[in-house]
Amino acid sequence: MSENLSKTVAQANTACGTKITARFDTESFAGVDLFKSRVASHARDAVGALTTNCRDAAGKQAIAARIQRVVVRHSTSGTRLVRSEGLLTVWSDDTKSPQDAKGSNITWHNTLAELL
C-alpha cells in the first residue's frame, strides 16, 4: 500500500511542481484488516485528486501554497478530506463514503477543490 501511495504522490508532484510527502498513519489502523479495507482506494483516489486539480495554473498555485503533506488515517465517522496548515488528512472509513455525506455526484476532485 505504501508503495502505491508513493507512486501516486510522485505523479501529483510531477503534475503540480510540488514536493508533497504522503504517509499512512499506521497506528490509526490498528485492528483493521487492511486486505478487506477500502483505505488503499481512498488514498489513491484522494491523492490522485491532487493531480487532477493541477490541470490548470490556478489549481497548481493553490495546491503548492496550501498542501505540503498528506496523511491517510482510519476513521469511524466518515470518509472525508480535511486541510489544515499545509496538511491534507484523508480520513478513511469503510462504512461511510464521501457520497454518503454529500450525494452521489461528489468526486475526490471536487471535494479537494472545495478545500483549496
N, C-alpha and C positions, 0 to 999 in steps of 0.2 A: 504494500500500500504506500509506504513512504517513497519508494522509487517512482511510482506513478505520480504522486503529488509533486515530486521534484521535477519530473518531466513537464507536467502541466504548468508549474510556476516558471520554468525556464522558457516555455513558449510565451507566457504572458510577459515576461521580462523582455523578450525579443520584440514583441509587438508594441510594448509600451515604452521601451527605452528606460526601464527601471532596474532596480536591484532588490526586488521584493524577496523576502525569505518566507518560507512556509514550513509548518511542522504540525504533527498531531500531538495533542495533549493526551498522551497515553494513560496517564493516571486517571483522567476523567472517564476512560473506557474500561476501567477495572470491572470485571464481571460480565462484560458484554461479549457475546460471541461474534467476533468481527467477520467470520465467514458467513454469518447469516444477516449481518447488519448492512444497511444501505450507506454507511459512512463513506465508503470509497467513492460511490457515485455522487454523494452530496459534495464531497471535497473536490472531485474532478469538475463537476458542473459549476460550483461556486467559483473556484479559482479560474476555470475556463471563461467565466463571465468577465474577468479582468481583460482577457484577450479581446473579446467581442466589444467591450466598451472602449478599447483603444483603436478602434477603426477610424476615428477622426481626431483632429488636433485637440478639440475640447476635451474629449474623453481621456486622451493621453495626459494632458495637462492636469486634469482633475485627479487621476489615479496617481501620477507622480507626486502631486502635492499632498495627497491625503492617505496614501496606503504605503507603508514600508514593510509591514509584517502581516502574515496570515497564520492564525491558529485554528485548528479544527478540534472542537470539543464535543463531548457527549452531552445530550440534553434530554430531559424528560418533560419539557414544556414547549415543544415545537421546534421544527427546523426553521432556522432563520439566520440572517446576517446582521451583525452589529458592528458599527465602525466607531472607534474612539481613539483619538490621539495617535494616529498612524497605524493602529491595529485593526485589522478586519477579522472578526471572530465568526467562524462558521459553526453554528450550533446544530448538531446532527441528532435528530430524533426519529427513530424507526417507526413510531406510531403516528406522528403528525408531520405532514409535508407542508411546504410553503403554500401550496394550493389550498390546503385546509383552512388556512387563516385568511387568505386574500382572494380566493376564487381560482377557477381552473385556467384562466388566461395569464396568470403570473409566470414570469420566467426569472431565472437567476440574473440574466442580463438586466431586466427592468428593475429587479429588486436592488441590485448593486447601483444602478444609475440613480435611483431614488436616494441612496445614501451619500452619493458624491455631491 
